[in-house]
Amino acid sequence: MESILKQSLLYDFYGELLTAHQRSVYEDAVFEDMSLGEIAQERGISRQGVHDLIKRCDKILGGYEEKLHLVSKFQHTKQMAEEIQQKLRQFEETRDEELIRQVEKIAADIMEL
């Protein structure tokens, strides 16, 4: 499951950088959950060709992430936003002003990303 989530995020951020053919085959495999054989038959290519193309796409997408880090920045920002929500809920219960300063610090950190 974690692998599919990772593939989905990488595709969401970098999928447009793949060729139309790569995107189409990758979508069939990852999002439509089609087997290699089904994709191969539908496209008139070998099962091995489909397998190699999917692996190549994974490598390409991973390479973009290694260079740009957009997915990791997104996940980090999402985690920080969740932390802000949690602290605001705590503030509603306690009215502790220190929580507001913590939220301001997290927001400033987000702006630095």
LOMI-336272 format. One line per field, with one value per residue (C-alpha): residue number from 1; residue in three letters; x, y, z. Coordinates in steps of 0.1 Angstrom, whole numbers. Layout:
# LOMI-336272
num NUM	... .
residu ALA	... .
c1 X	... .
c2 Y	... .
c3 Z	... .
//
This chain:
# LOMI-336272
num 1	2	3	4	5	6	7	8	9	10	11	12	13	14	15	16	17	18	19	20	21	22	23	24	25	26	27	28	29	30	31	32	33	34	35	36	37	38	39	40	41	42	43	44	45	46	47	48	49	50	51	52	53	54	55	56	57	58	59	60	61	62	63	64	65	66	67	68	69	70	71	72	73	74	75	76	77	78	79	80	81	82	83	84	85	86	87	88	89	90	91	92	93	94	95	96	97	98	99	100	101	102	103	104	105	106	107	108	109	110	111	112	113 .
residu MET	GLU	SER	ILE	LEU	LYS	GLN	SER	LEU	LEU	TYR	ASP	PHE	TYR	GLY	GLU	LEU	LEU	THR	ALA	HIS	GLN	ARG	SER	VAL	TYR	GLU	ASP	ALA	VAL	PHE	GLU	ASP	MET	SER	LEU	GLY	GLU	ILE	ALA	GLN	GLU	ARG	GLY	ILE	SER	ARG	GLN	GLY	VAL	HIS	ASP	LEU	ILE	LYS	ARG	CYS	ASP	LYS	ILE	LEU	GLY	GLY	TYR	GLU	GLU	LYS	LEU	HIS	LEU	VAL	SER	LYS	PHE	GLN	HIS	THR	LYS	GLN	MET	ALA	GLU	GLU	ILE	GLN	GLN	LYS	LEU	ARG	GLN	PHE	GLU	GLU	THR	ARG	ASP	GLU	GLU	LEU	ILE	ARG	GLN	VAL	GLU	LYS	ILE	ALA	ALA	ASP	ILE	MET	GLU	LEU .
c1 0	28	44	12	9	45	39	7	24	54	30	9	39	60	37	34	71	66	58	21	28	47	18	-8	9	19	-17	-30	-6	-7	-42	-63	-45	-43	-19	12	-5	-36	-17	6	-24	-42	-12	3	36	53	47	84	82	54	74	105	85	69	103	118	89	94	131	124	99	122	150	129	121	158	166	135	122	87	69	90	84	47	45	65	42	12	25	32	-3	-17	4	-11	-46	-38	-24	-54	-77	-57	-58	-96	-97	-69	-65	-28	-10	21	2	-3	34	41	16	32	66	53	38	71	88	64	71	108	102 .
c2 0	24	18	27	59	68	61	82	112	110	108	137	160	148	128	156	153	118	112	106	69	66	83	62	28	40	51	17	-2	20	36	11	-19	-36	-66	-64	-89	-69	-37	-56	-71	-38	-19	-46	-47	-74	-80	-75	-42	-30	-41	-23	8	9	4	32	55	47	55	88	100	90	109	141	137	133	166	187	172	185	154	155	192	187	159	180	210	188	175	210	221	192	203	238	224	203	233	254	228	227	265	265	243	259	295	290	319	298	276	307	315	279	281	314	296	267	291	310	276	268	301	292	260 .
c3 0	9	-25	-43	-23	-31	-68	-67	-51	-74	-104	-91	-89	-118	-141	-167	-173	-187	-224	-232	-239	-205	-187	-203	-195	-160	-153	-164	-142	-111	-111	-131	-115	-149	-151	-173	-196	-200	-208	-232	-251	-252	-266	-288	-269	-249	-213	-207	-225	-202	-172	-183	-191	-157	-140	-161	-152	-115	-119	-138	-112	-84	-101	-102	-65	-57	-74	-66	-33	-40	-25	7	10	5	31	56	51	55	88	100	90	110	140	137	137	168	186	177	191	223	224	222	253	274	261	266	248	244	219	197	197	187	159	147	148	127	102	99	93	66	49	49	29 .
//
